[in-house]
């Protein structure tokens, strides 16, 4: 399993490099927004963070598409299946790689946000689980977008599934605006992710390689 995960990381190292860069940018923007409290500065930081978040969401969907498309076009699973490796392990290694890419972005942000919260939070009662809720929702949303990429990427064409994945992602992401970061959005995303993983597993294990 470790070898399969390592292979996936090496084949899609560009996404991990992008994840590190975006994480550094968002972490810097978060820290700057705390240290610079002037009202004129904050809109600048918010305006810069929005494109980074959009690129982040699109990036995870594209990563899922890239993993499946590369596999399909290069017959990687067909080759690996000739070795003592099952399709389920190949898919699990692929999904673990996607989760690692998501964590590369979110873990530094969560840790930075928690530290800054403890240092600079005003001395008034504030919901203590806010950062945790935001982090969990962000992870579930990123993973859901990644699952969309996995579903739409298993085809001989690359442009069509990429556009379709981006369209579905554009429909899914605004749910945060409607539902916020509470329990409802988490349940919706978990149900969507579970259904997507079941569909991905059925399609990946039953389609001819």
GIVEN-V633863 format. One record per pair of residues at least 4 apart in sequence whose C-alpha atoms are under 8 Angstrom apart, sorted by the first residue. I is the first residue (numbers start at 1). J is the second residue. If there is no record, write none. Layout:
i->I j->J
i->I j->J
This chain:
i->1 j->5
i->1 j->89
i->1 j->93
i->2 j->6
i->2 j->93
i->3 j->7
i->4 j->8
i->4 j->90
i->4 j->93
i->4 j->94
i->5 j->9
i->5 j->93
i->5 j->94
i->5 j->96
i->5 j->97
i->6 j->10
i->7 j->11
i->8 j->12
i->8 j->93
i->8 j->94
i->8 j->97
i->9 j->13
i->9 j->16
i->9 j->97
i->12 j->16
i->12 j->63
i->12 j->67
i->13 j->17
i->14 j->18
i->15 j->19
i->15 j->59
i->15 j->63
i->15 j->101
i->16 j->20
i->16 j->101
i->16 j->104
i->17 j->21
i->18 j->22
i->19 j->23
i->19 j->56
i->19 j->101
i->19 j->102
i->19 j->104
i->19 j->105
i->20 j->24
i->20 j->104
i->20 j->105
i->21 j->25
i->22 j->26
i->22 j->52
i->22 j->56
i->22 j->105
i->23 j->27
i->23 j->104
i->23 j->105
i->23 j->106
i->23 j->108
i->23 j->109
i->24 j->28
i->25 j->29
i->25 j->52
i->26 j->30
i->26 j->49
i->26 j->52
i->26 j->109
i->27 j->31
i->27 j->108
i->27 j->109
i->27 j->112
i->28 j->32
i->29 j->33
i->29 j->45
i->29 j->48
i->29 j->49
i->30 j->34
i->30 j->45
i->30 j->113
i->31 j->35
i->31 j->112
i->31 j->116
i->32 j->36
i->32 j->45
i->33 j->37
i->33 j->41
i->33 j->42
i->33 j->45
i->34 j->116
i->34 j->120
i->36 j->41
i->36 j->42
i->37 j->41
i->37 j->42
i->38 j->42
i->39 j->43
i->40 j->44
i->41 j->45
i->42 j->46
i->43 j->47
i->44 j->48
i->45 j->49
i->46 j->50
i->47 j->51
i->48 j->52
i->49 j->53
i->50 j->54
i->51 j->55
i->52 j->56
i->53 j->57
i->54 j->58
i->55 j->59
i->56 j->60
i->57 j->61
i->57 j->142
i->57 j->145
i->57 j->169
i->58 j->62
i->58 j->145
i->58 j->166
i->58 j->169
i->59 j->63
i->60 j->64
i->60 j->98
i->60 j->102
i->60 j->142
i->60 j->143
i->60 j->145
i->60 j->146
i->60 j->149
i->61 j->65
i->61 j->145
i->61 j->146
i->61 j->147
i->61 j->148
i->61 j->149
i->61 j->150
i->61 j->165
i->61 j->166
i->61 j->169
i->62 j->66
i->62 j->146
i->62 j->149
i->62 j->162
i->62 j->165
i->63 j->67
i->63 j->98
i->63 j->146
i->63 j->149
i->64 j->68
i->64 j->98
i->64 j->146
i->64 j->147
i->64 j->148
i->64 j->149
i->64 j->150
i->64 j->151
i->64 j->153
i->65 j->69
i->65 j->149
i->65 j->150
i->65 j->151
i->65 j->152
i->65 j->153
i->65 j->154
i->65 j->158
i->65 j->161
i->65 j->162
i->65 j->165
i->66 j->70
i->66 j->149
i->66 j->153
i->67 j->71
i->67 j->94
i->67 j->150
i->67 j->153
i->68 j->72
i->68 j->150
i->68 j->153
i->68 j->154
i->68 j->155
i->69 j->73
i->69 j->153
i->69 j->154
i->69 j->155
i->69 j->156
i->69 j->157
i->69 j->158
i->70 j->74
i->70 j->75
i->70 j->76
i->71 j->75
i->71 j->76
i->71 j->77
i->72 j->76
i->72 j->77
i->72 j->154
i->72 j->155
i->72 j->156
i->72 j->209
i->73 j->156
i->75 j->79
i->75 j->209
i->76 j->80
i->77 j->81
i->77 j->87
i->77 j->90
i->77 j->209
i->78 j->82
i->78 j->209
i->79 j->83
i->80 j->84
i->80 j->85
i->81 j->85
i->81 j->86
i->81 j->87
i->85 j->89
i->85 j->90
i->86 j->90
i->87 j->91
i->87 j->204
i->87 j->205
i->88 j->92
i->88 j->201
i->88 j->205
i->89 j->93
i->90 j->94
i->91 j->95
i->91 j->201
i->91 j->204
i->92 j->96
i->93 j->97
i->94 j->98
i->95 j->99
i->96 j->100
i->97 j->101
i->98 j->102
i->98 j->143
i->98 j->146
i->99 j->103
i->99 j->143
i->100 j->104
i->101 j->105
i->102 j->106
i->102 j->139
i->102 j->142
i->102 j->143
i->103 j->107
i->103 j->139
i->104 j->108
i->105 j->109
i->106 j->110
i->106 j->135
i->106 j->138
i->106 j->139
i->107 j->111
i->108 j->112
i->109 j->113
i->110 j->114
i->110 j->131
i->110 j->132
i->110 j->135
i->111 j->115
i->112 j->116
i->113 j->117
i->113 j->131
i->114 j->118
i->114 j->131
i->115 j->119
i->116 j->120
i->116 j->121
i->117 j->121
i->129 j->133
i->130 j->134
i->131 j->135
i->132 j->136
i->133 j->137
i->133 j->181
i->133 j->182
i->134 j->138
i->134 j->181
i->135 j->139
i->136 j->140
i->136 j->186
i->137 j->141
i->137 j->181
i->137 j->185
i->137 j->186
i->138 j->142
i->139 j->143
i->140 j->144
i->140 j->186
i->140 j->189
i->140 j->190
i->141 j->145
i->141 j->173
i->141 j->189
i->142 j->146
i->143 j->147
i->143 j->193
i->144 j->148
i->144 j->189
i->144 j->192
i->144 j->193
i->145 j->149
i->145 j->169
i->145 j->172
i->146 j->150
i->147 j->151
i->147 j->193
i->147 j->196
i->147 j->197
i->148 j->152
i->148 j->165
i->148 j->168
i->148 j->169
i->148 j->196
i->149 j->153
i->149 j->161
i->149 j->162
i->149 j->165
i->150 j->154
i->150 j->200
i->151 j->196
i->151 j->199
i->151 j->200
i->152 j->161
i->152 j->162
i->152 j->164
i->152 j->165
i->153 j->158
i->153 j->161
i->153 j->162
i->155 j->161
i->157 j->161
i->158 j->162
i->159 j->163
i->160 j->164
i->161 j->165
i->162 j->166
i->163 j->167
i->164 j->168
i->165 j->169
i->166 j->170
i->167 j->171
i->168 j->172
i->169 j->173
i->170 j->174
i->171 j->175
i->173 j->177
i->174 j->178
i->175 j->179
i->175 j->180
i->175 j->185
i->176 j->180
i->176 j->181
i->176 j->185
i->179 j->184
i->179 j->185
i->180 j->185
i->181 j->185
i->181 j->186
i->182 j->186
i->183 j->187
i->184 j->188
i->185 j->189
i->186 j->190
i->187 j->191
i->188 j->192
i->189 j->193
i->190 j->194
i->191 j->195
i->192 j->196
i->193 j->197
i->194 j->198
i->195 j->199
i->196 j->200
i->197 j->201
i->198 j->202
i->199 j->203
i->200 j->204
i->201 j->205
i->202 j->206
i->203 j->207
